[in-house]
Amino acid sequence: MDRTQTPPPSTLAPRRLIAAGTTRHHAGRTITVRATAVGVTGTITRGGAR
């Protein structure tokens, strides 16, 4: 069985979170939230045809 060689944790480059977000659909509305190192943004929109 072959194994992928992964360098030890001390030699890996540090990682940083760029952005994280979520989208939810509830009661005909869409709620979107996005968080970055700078801040948090969000929107609530009405779903369906306009």
C-alpha positions in Angstrom: 0.0 0.0 0.0 1.4 3.4 -1.0 1.3 6.3 1.4 1.5 10.0 0.5 4.6 11.6 2.1 3.5 14.6 4.1 6.2 16.9 5.6 6.2 17.1 9.4 4.1 20.0 10.8 7.1 22.1 11.7 8.1 22.4 8.0 4.6 23.4 6.7 4.0 27.0 5.8 1.6 28.7 8.2 -2.0 29.0 7.0 -4.3 31.9 7.6 -8.0 32.2 7.2 -8.9 34.5 4.3 -12.7 34.4 4.6 -15.5 32.2 6.0 -19.2 32.4 5.3 -22.6 30.8 5.3 -25.8 31.1 3.4 -29.2 30.0 4.8 -32.6 29.9 3.3 -35.5 30.4 5.8 -39.1 31.5 5.4 -38.6 32.8 1.9 -35.5 34.8 2.8 -31.8 34.2 2.1 -29.4 35.2 4.8 -25.8 35.5 3.8 -22.9 36.2 6.3 -19.2 36.6 5.5 -16.4 37.1 7.9 -12.8 38.2 7.0 -9.9 39.6 9.0 -11.2 43.1 8.3 -14.8 42.6 9.5 -18.1 40.9 9.0 -20.8 41.6 6.4 -24.2 40.2 5.9 -27.4 40.5 3.8 -30.9 39.4 4.1 -32.9 39.2 0.8 -36.4 38.1 -0.1 -36.5 35.0 -2.2 -38.6 34.2 -5.2 -39.6 36.2 -8.2 -39.6 40.0 -8.0 
